[in-house]
Amino acid sequence: MLKKIFIRSSIGLLVATSLLFGYYFYFKYSFVEDLNYRSSVAETALGSIEYSLTGESDLVLLVIHGTPGGHDQTIEPSSYYRVLTPSRPGYLRTPLSVGKSPAEQAKAYKALLDSLGIKEVMILGFSGGGPIAIEFAASYPETTLGFIALAAISHSEESWQRDDYEDEAFLNGSDFGLWFNFMLLEFLGDEAFVSFMLPNPINQQKLLKDPKQLESLKKTIWSIWPLSIRREGFINDYLQESNLSLHLTDIKAPTLVIHGTGDILVDISQGEAIARLVPNATMYVVEGGSHWMMNTHSEEIEEVIENFFQKTVKYMKGDELR
């Protein structure tokens, strides 16, 4: 009797494991296919660069994604601008050979704009994309209508030497392990997901009351997966961020710094440094805003960005917004 129970249990476990891994491989294949479907690859003077371009406006907002990320870590276009989001070197279908340092990556994005026939952009750097956006704005004033630093990194900190156990474990983790954890969070429900992502109870309640932004945050979290096709860029970012020397004082374009007081991933001092060192910069502080403030304070931030966009374009171009 015990032998039969053992055999049946073993068969059941084998079947369940096979189904789990079968679903996982199907999910991963479909996920990557969708990523590729929603992007294009431009052959530029500096190599292949993957990008997504959404929206209908003539004006372009160039979004530089964070660490880790890809073209899928972006924002929605508006009636004021369409959104161009490249996958940074080492992420998804943009090879690391396109550029390692922030200055090299900025040069690559100028090559991308040239290949697409885009002459002017507003540039937004989010989180780990901040250094690249800073170097772009400093190096290409004739192309940069304005610069938005959103929870952006601006200088190195000792705590970013990235040699502790948790970072090592994450960098060396498997796609399956991260997928399983994400799926488990989805299974546990919205409250568990929100409490895991947002330590502030007020922000938790804001997000739970806004299904659209809740789904947007979930998409942002999935934009770090699969890690295997983002890992090379992730490691390079860690190396670059440990020794940053950026040309903040060379930026001539109107600059808007947006940072939350509750950001524990990129401290507000990073944004304050940009506002202090960049001529013609203004800072908008989101009270209680975490690193995910674009979801918990979306209307507030979108209004600030759109107002900055309109005023800056009118000032820089000397005419009415198209």
Secondary structure by P-SEA (a helix, b strand, c coil): caaaaaaaaaaaaaaaaaaaaaaaaaaaaaaaaaaaaaccccccccccccccccccccbbbbbbbccccccccbbbbcccbbbbbccccccccccccccccaaaaaaaaaaaaaaacccccbbbbcccaaaaaaaaaaacccccccccccccccccccccccccaaaaaaaaccaaaaaaaaaaaaaacaaaaaaaccccaaaaaaaaacaaaaaaaaaaaacccccccaaaaaaaaaaaaacccccccccccbbbbbbbcccccccaaaaaaaaacccbbbbbbbccccccccccaaaaaaaaaaaaaaaaaaaaaccccc
